[in-house]
Structure formats: structure tokens, C-alpha cells
Amino acid sequence: MPPRFPPGRLAEVAGYFLRLGITAFGGPAAHIAMMHDEVVKRRKWLDDQRFLDLLGATNLIPGPNSTEMAIHLGFLRAGWAGLIVGGFCFIVPAVLIVTALAWAYVRFGSLPEVGSALYGIKPVVIAIIAQALWNLGHKAVKGPLTAAVGLAALALYFLGVNEIALLFAGGLAVLIGENLRRFGNGGATGYLMLLAGSGSPALAAVPFSLPVLFLIFLKIGAVLYGSGYVLLAFLRADFVVRLGWLTDRQLLDAVAIGQVTPGPVFTTATFIGFLLGGMPGALLATLGIFLPSFLFVAGTFPFIARLRDSPLAGSVLDGVNVASLGLMAAVTWQLGRASWVDLPTIGIGFISAGLLFRFKVNTTWLVAGGAAIGLLHMFLR
């Protein structure tokens, strides 16, 4: 029989992920940093190593990493009901916000102003990610080999190597390095090369269809690895080039809304669905892009502990973990350059980092404070 969980745990999962879905600005790296701060450091649902293993597992399956972490953590805390409730509560606030913004976009033909609040939020997010990198790095870097893999992932990312290739290469490098004696003496050099994507041929516009909309987003949710920029490439190939349902401007507006609202960036699908098919389109697009994540987590969760217990699989997981932190560091650097743009934002960032590292202030309050400072800055200019 499956283990029984106290009834209060499900309410705990629902309450936490609902709040996170409302306040989690900044994309997947920031979401994961916030989850780490809350469920590892504050609530102690699990330890750093288990958190890293779950993060490594989400990096090995398609779909949005932070959403899959919410689903994993809900499952860990409250079983099958927690799996559904954790993911649902993390996704729904963003879906509602994006749907409202999509309605305003269709009704008024322009995007609402959010720049002032984001001006103050973005430097806070960088501080939150930096704290998570510091805390997780102590656990993930287990010696010179894993340190080298993490630094290599960081450097190769800036040289343009695909992030999925780096994750698998990191796992392979640590597997070979830690188990070299099992296979005999000799050196090991690992190189992973990736597939080049092919473009879609331009076609005449195809009539809009709700079932086709759902199937396209189901396909994207089932195969997409990587960042929001990879999502943009998939969306453009299908909706702009192949079907002719969107213009480039509409697509970029949809991606912008997904990035500036709290919760998963994949709620870009909600915006596109509403734009094309109203409320039914928004619901079907959202279901299509997120459904594979629930199925993948349900299918892989039982095997994560076994992976850690196996010396070979555990080595792969260690390599994927440290490579994913290298990628996270690279993205943080890029985002930081775009967020810490003047003395006020640099000041917000350093103050936030000090409050996090020294006083362990809750990240939700820091995000709210950053938004308030951003709005105040607008009025004082």
C-alpha cells in the first residue's frame, strides 16, 4: 500500500505553492532558488542532497524545470495528491494573471506597464539566485572533478555549447572520472555534440483549430529542453512559419508576458491560446504544454532514490547536478548584467544579498520590497 501522509501536509503543499506561484518572479533559476530557501532551509522537507537529486532529475526530462520541481516536491511531501496539488497551485496563479493580461492585450491592443515594478524586482532575483548557488554549490561540488565539470559547463555555455549537451556531458565526465578504476587504467576525455535544429518550411496560412492548438503545445511540452529562448524557437517554427497563426510581434509580446509575470515562463502558451482561441484556447494550450511534466515526474520519481544508491547512476547524477549549477551561474551572470544597470539597482541587489545571507529574510518579502522600490522610483523621477 502507498504510504499515508498526514492530512495537513496537502494543505501545506497547496498553501506554499499557491503563494510561490503569485510571488515567484525571475524565471526558473529564481523559482528553484526560492524553493530551496523555503523547503530546505526553512521548512526542512528534505536536505540539500535530495533537493539536488530532484533538480538533476528534472534536468534530464523535457519540460519546465521549476514546475517539475514543484510537482516533485509536492509528491515528496504529500504523495500522489501532493504531486497534482503542488504543480496545479504553482501554475494556476500565473495562468490567471496571464489570461487577464491577454484579455487586456486583445481589448486594448497594448501591454500593461510593468517595467517600474520589474526595475526593483530583477536585482532582488539575482541576489536570490546567487544565494541558492552558494548553498547548493557546497553540496554539489564534492571534489576537484565535480568542480572542474561545473566550471567547464559555465565556460562552454558562454562559448555557445547547447545546455542539454552540457548536462549529459557533465554526467558522462563524472561517471568516467569516478569509476575509471572499474574499467581499467587510462585517460578519459568526454565530448558530447549536439543536433543542429532544422528550420520549418514556410507554408500558406492554415485555418485555426483548437485540437491542433492543443496537440502542438502537447508536443512542445513533451520534447522541449532548455531555456525560454528554445521555447521561442519552437513557437515561431509552428505558429509563425508553419501555420501562420501569429505574427513575430505577437509572438514576442506573448514571450514577454510569460517572462514578466510570476510563475512558470511556459504560461506563454496561455497567452497564445487566448489570443488565438479565447478562453477555450487558453485552457487547452495550458493543459497541453504542462500535462507532460506531470506524467514525466510521476514516471521518474520512484527511480530517483535508486539512481542515488547506484554508484554508476549516482556518478551521472552528481555530474548533471554540478553541470546544472554551472549553467545556472552562467544565466545568473547574463541576467545580472541586464538587471544591475545603475546605482539604485546595484544598491537593491547588494542590500538584498546582505539580508539573505546575513539575516535569512524570506524571499517573498524581498520580492515585494523590490517591487515597491521600483514603483517609488517611478514616482520620484
ABEGO torsion letter per residue (X at the ends): XBBBBBAAAAAAAAAAAAAAAAABBGEAAAAAAAAAAAAAAAAGABBAAAAAAAAAAAAABBEBAAAAAAAAAAAAAAEAAAAAAAAAAAAAAAAAAAAAAAAAAAAAGBBBBAAAAAAAAAAAAAAAAAAAAAAAAAAABAEAAAAAAAAAAAAAAAAGBBAAAAAAAAAAAAAAAAAAAAAEBEBBBBBBBBBBBBBBBBBBBBBBBAAAAAAAAAAAAAABBEBAAAAAAAAAAAAAAAAGABBAAAAAAAAAAAAABBEBAAAAAAAAAAAAAEAAAAAAAAAAAAAAAAAAAAAAAAAAAAAAABAAAAAAAAAAAAAAAAAAAAAAAAAAAAABABAAAAAAAAAAAAAAAAAGBBAAAAAAAAAAAAAAAAAAX
